[in-house]
Amino acid sequence: CIRRLPLHGVNYAPDGAYTEGPMYWDYGTTYHALAVEALMRHTGSAHGLDALPGFRESADYMAHATGPGGDFYSYFDSGPGRSPLPALLWFGSHYGAPRVTRAGVASLRRGLPDGKHADLRESGCLIGLSLLWLTQGHLSPDVPLPPLAWSGGGPNPVSLWRSSWSSDATWIGAKGGKARVSHGHLDAGSFVFEAGGIRWAVDPGAEDYHRLESMGIDLWAKDRWSIFRIGPDGHSIPRIDGASPDPDGCCPRVFWSGKPLPRVVFDL
């Protein structure tokens, strides 16, 4: 575990933009946090697994990758729906980061609208960990809000900004990156846009794996780029004469500025 988890840790580098998208951050990072907790309890050390490049910063990425209405920027095979994220509360507690705790509490409130029940499928079954990781002292109204703009590099760079942290804010997400990475889509240059509580420009996210495979589609090889949601047709990307992007291409982030006017440039 100590030797091999850092191999997965490259997905957070260099500054927190998780390569596979926010839904898979939730799935993988919750178990990573549990591994760190187990190692600390039984060996007295995290053995550096809580200090991987970009790991700590990825909690800020998750706060920004959630639109004002509560849905993710569902690029790659991520879906838009967001369940409660107990791992954010672990980040807030472990690193002493009140604004991360605040984001984690917001995800709980959205996921438990009546305070009585939750969807317990998949990561929802770990919601009880929230009771262990919630730091009450972080809930002061004086806790500062995160900045309004955020950007992360790496193999799948993404930039996000919003007009405020209210539920009716204007919010934009855009990305570059490459398709031939885990759960990749031909979506470099795509964007989402939300305003007034409505997602106006949408990334449809993943198609159901089992449905496609039951139809004989080779989802992970030759047929992948012909699937609507995965290939170029399902994304808001610029195209010339209908040409498809090169799946082996890479579109890096070449400029980013958060202030005074947020701006990002991807080289397509």
Disulfide bonds with the S-S distance in Angstrom:
none
